[in-house]
Amino acid sequence: MPKPTAKPKRFLLDDYLWAIFVDACGGKCVACNAAGDLQRGHIHRHADGGPVSLENLMPLCAPCNGRNNKLFNMDDTRPSHWRSNFMKLVAKNLRVKPVINRVTHATAKNDKGVQGSGDQNSLRNKEVIGWEELIFEYDSELSTPLPSTPSHPLLGEVLGTVQELVRRGANWRVPTPPPKEKCQDKLKRLVQRHGSKNFLAAGFEFLSQELWFDDGGYRIDRDPWQTFADNFDMYLVDAEKRASRKVKREADERERLKSDRWATYLDAGKVTWPEMTDCDREFVDGMKNLSGEPREVNDDDYQRAKDILDRYRVFANRKKALADLISKTLNRLMGKIDANDEEKVFLYYKLRELSREVDAVKDITDPKLAEYYAEVIPLLRELDPPVNPFSR
């Protein structure tokens, strides 16, 4: 007996072309104008031999598609210009402008050789344009206006987004092989549904978690990209949470820097010292009555305030710096002075006397500190080798 003929495989319309087709039909259910996820409705029911082609498909919402499935033939409620819209959208996604050399058949002859219009619905009078007559010219913007902007990413963007994530996976710490063809189609649909930005964010989150490897770095998941596609929503939520935490950290850091700059600005308005310049006094006087919540301080004012505080700290630490300098020099001379060297003996006792006088000063604004400093420096230069008062 002859083997039974195999049932022909059902043709599935490419998801990307379906998305363009939906846009060409208005982006809504053609029966009730409902938005949202649309199903592939058939004008001639598929169970009764209706083909899965654009001519036999209508974008329908689930309720309308369910009702229409009970009918043998459904009314074609697509907009009359959907074919023109579809070709324009395809051309726009390819970034080309089709140029067609049309040949009119208004004077076509009938079967008897007589010219005439004949039956307008006859296939004999319908114009068929061969591919050899279709010329594609590159154009960044179509010359004919589109009914609407496609809601899905361009085909090149979809492919580039998937390739970018796959490339990252191949260069990861433990390389991930490319996805299978069926999985690639799922990844493309995810890009179309969620956009390139969200797709890559979820993909990078997926790669960073590395849940498909054990502690030794060996693969425990034979098909990681399928795992990603099946759990995309989870990885997208994780990516959004990570991004939200990053935004919060950055906002907190900006607030902290703002508060620190404001505190520095206010501190500069509280200092004064005898050697302060008139220009500094004028700047500080303008900050004396400031208070309240932290405000933005421009870079110039912030650097000016920091410079004033630095110079004030040098002045405020002058007593301690002078006492440390004398103590350092005395320790260097200790045990190294020849009793017959009158100059070294005099220098030693002179520095001890200055050390006691510096310690006796209670007010850092006492002008005697400047006099003691001026007296110590020449003494340090007499040492062999001389002491640099500015070294640490």
N, C-alpha and C positions, 0 to 999 in steps of 0.2 A: 504494500500500500504506500502510496506517496505520503511523505511527511507533511503534516499540516503546515500551512503557510504561517510564518511568524507574524505576530501582531506588530504592525508598524509602531516604532517608538514615537511617543508624543513629542511634538516639537514645542519647545519652551521659548517664548520671546525673551530676548535679552533684556535684563532689568534696566539697563541704561536707556535703551530705545523705548522701553515702556514708560520710563519717567519723562522722556521728551514727548512721547505721544500724549501722556496725561496733560502736560503743559499746553500742547497744541489744542486740546479739547477744553481748555479753560481752567484746568487744575482742580475741578470739582466733579462731583457725581453728575453725569449728564442727564440723570432722571429727576433728581430732587435738589441739585445744587449744594449738597452737603459736602463739607470739607473733611479732611482727615485722611486716613488710610483708605485707598481705593483698590477694589478688586478687578480682575480681568473678567468683565462680563461679555457674553457672546450674543451677537445678533441672531445667528443661527446656532442653536444649542450644540455644544461640542459632543454631547452624548449621541446626537443624531447625525454626526458627521460634519459638524461645523468646523472649519479650519481655525488654527490659532494664528491668525494673520491680522494685520492692522485693519484690513477692510472688514473683518468680522468681529472686531473687539470694541468694547465701550468701557470707559472708566466708570465703575459703579460702586456705591457704598455697599456694605455687607447686607443691609436690609433689602435694598433694591435688587441686588444680585440674587438674593435668596428667592424673592418673589418672581423674578424673571426666569429663574431656572425651571419653573413649572410650565413654562410656555415653550412651544416648538420654535416659534420665531418671535423676536421682540422688535418693537419699533426702533428705528435708528434715530436717536435723539441727539446725536453729536452735532456740533455747529457745522454749518455748510462749508466753512472755510478751513476745516481742520487739516486738510491735506496741504494747503498752501502754508499754514502755520508750521506744520511738521517739517516740511522741507527747509523752511527758513531757520527753524531752530537747529536742525541737523547741520546746516551750513554754518550757522553761528558757532556751534560747538567745535566744528572743524576749522573755524576761522578762514573759510573760503567763500567765494562768491561764484555760484554756478552761472555760466553763460551758455545759453542754448540757442543753436541756430535752428529756428523754427521753419518748417515747410508746411504751408497751409494746404488743405485738401478741399477747399470750397468748390473747386471745379472738377472733383473726382468723377470719373465716368462710372456708370452703372454696368451691370452685367451685359447689357445690350449695346454698350459702347456709346450710350447717350449721356452727355454731360448733364448734371443736375445735382441738387442737394441731396435727394434720396432720403432714406430713413435716417434720421439723426441718431437713433439708438442702435443702428447697425454697427457691428464691429468693423465692417468694411470701411466705414466713414470715420472711425476713431483714429486719432493720430497716435502713433507709437514712435517714441524717440529712442534710438539705439544708443548704447553707451559711447560708441565712437563719435557721436554727435554732441556729447556733453563735455564741455570744457570747463575746468576748474581754475579760476584765477585767485591768487591770494589777495585778501582784503581784510585789513584790521577791523573794519566796521562795515557791516552790510549797507548797501545803498537803499534797500527797502526796509521800512520800519517793521519791528517785531510787535506782535500783539501784547507781549509781556516779556519780562526778563525771566529766563529759566530759574526755577527755585532750587535746582540741584547744581552741584559744581560741574564745571566743564570737564569733558572726558579726559583731556590732558592732565587736568589737576587731579582727577580721581586716580589715574594710573600713577602719576608722579608721587602722590601721597602714599599709596600702598608701597611703591618701590622704595621710598625713603624709609619707611618703617622696617621693611624687610632688610634693607641695607644695614640699618642700625642693629638689627638682630644678628646678621651675619658677622658684624664686627664687635659683638658683645663679648663679655668675659668668657662665657662658654658659647661659642657660635651656634646660632639657630639656623637650620636649613630653610630654604624657601618653602612657602606653603604649596600644597597641591593645587591643581587647577580648580577643583570644586571649592576649596577653601578660599582661593583668590577671589572668586565671584562673591563669596560672602563678605570678604573684606571690602570689595568695591561697593557693595550695597550699604555697608556701614558708613563709608565715606559719604555716599549720597544722602543717607538719612541724617547723619549727625554733623557733617561738615569736616573739612580737613583739620581744623584746629582741635576740635574735640577728639577726633580719631587719633591724631598723633599724641595728644595728652594721655588718652587712655592706653595707647600702645607703649609709650615710654614708662608709664606706671606699671604696666604688665611686665616689661623687661626688667625694671628695677626690682620687682618683688622676687623674681627667680624662684617661683614656687614649683617649677617643674624640674629642679635639680636637687640631688641630695647633698649632704654636707661635704662629700668628697668631690663634688662637681660633676658627678655622673648623671646622665639624663634618665629621668624617671617618667617622662612624658614623651611618648613617641611622636605626637603631633601637637606641639605647643601652640601653633597658630590656630588650630581648631579649638583648643582650650580658650584662647583669647577671644575668638569669634563667639563662642558659646557663652562666655562670661563677660562680654563687652560692657554691659551696663554696670556690673560690679566694679570693673577697673575704671570706668568713667567716673563713678561716684568717688572712688579713692583718689583719682586725679584731681577732682574738684575740691575735695577736702584738703589735699596737699596744697593746691593753689590758694585756697582760702587761708590756710595757716601761714603760707608765705606772705600773703598780702597783709595779714595781721602783724606778723613779725616786722615787716618793713614799715608799717604804720607806727608800731610801737617804737621802733628805732628812730623814726623821724621825730616823734614826740619827745623821746629822750634827748636827742641832739638839740631840739628846740629849747627844752628846759635847761640843758647845760649851757647853751649859749646865752640864754636870758639871765641865768644865775651869774655867769661871768660878767655880763654887762652891768648888772646891779652891783656886784662886788667892786667893780672899778669905780663906781660912784661913791664909795664909802672911804676911799683912801686919800691921804694927803701927807706930804712930807716937805721939809724946808726947801730942798733943791728942786721941787716940782716946777715945771715951766708954766708960764702964763697960758700957753696954748692948751696944755693938759688940764689946767684948772678950769678953763672955760668949758672944755669937753665934759669934765666930771660934774661941774655945776648943773649941766643940763640933764643929769641922770639922778640927782639926789632925791627927787620927789616921785620917782617911778616905783610902782608896786603892782600887785594884782596878778592875774593869770599870765603865764608865759606868752610872750609875743615873738614874732619873727624879728630877727636882728640881721641886717645886711652884713655882708662879708667885711666891708671896710670898717664899719663901727665895731664889729666883733674883734678884728685884728688890732684895732686901736685900743680897745679895752684890755685885751690880753697883754699888749706891750706896756701899758700903764701898770698893770698888776705885776708884771715881771720886774720892772724897774723899782716898784715899791718893795718887792720881796728882797731885792738886792740891798736896798736901804735898810729894811727892817732886820736883815741878817748881818748888818755891818759889824755890830758888836761881837757876835759869835764868830764871824769870819776872821775878824782881827785877833780875837783871843786864840782861835785855833792856829792862826799863822804864827803867833808868838810862841805858843806851846810847841809847835812842830820844830821851830828853829832852836828852842832851848833843848829839846831832846836830841837834836843833832849835835849840839855843842857839848852836851853832858859827857864827861869823861875823856874829852878830846882836847881840852885846853891845857896848854903848857903854863904853869904858874909864872914863868918868867916872861910870857907873852902878854905885856900890859894891854895891848889893844884888844885882844880876845877876851881877857878878863874883864875889861871895862865894858865891852859889848855884851857879855853875858849878864853882868849885874844891871846894866841899863835896860835890857830886855825884861828882866825879872821885875824891875820897878814899873815898867810900862804895863806889864801883865796885871799887876795889882791895881794900877790906876784904871785900866779898862774894866776890870771886874767890878770896880766901885761905881761905875756909871750905871744909873738905874733907868734913865729915860733915853730911849733910842734916838730921840730928836736932839739930845744934848750935843751942842757943837764941839765939845771936847773930843768926841770920837773922831771927827775929821782931823783935829789937831794931832791926836795920837797916831792916826793912820799915816799922816804926812811925816811924822817923826820916825815911824818904824821902817818905812820903805828905804830911806837912805842907809839905815843900819844893815839891812839885809843885803844891800849891794856890796858892802864891805867884806862879806864872807867869801871864802875861796873853796868851792865855786859859789857864786852868788845865788841867793834863793829867789825863785820866780814867785811873786806873791799871787799870780793868777793860775799857777799850776795846782792840780788836785792830787 
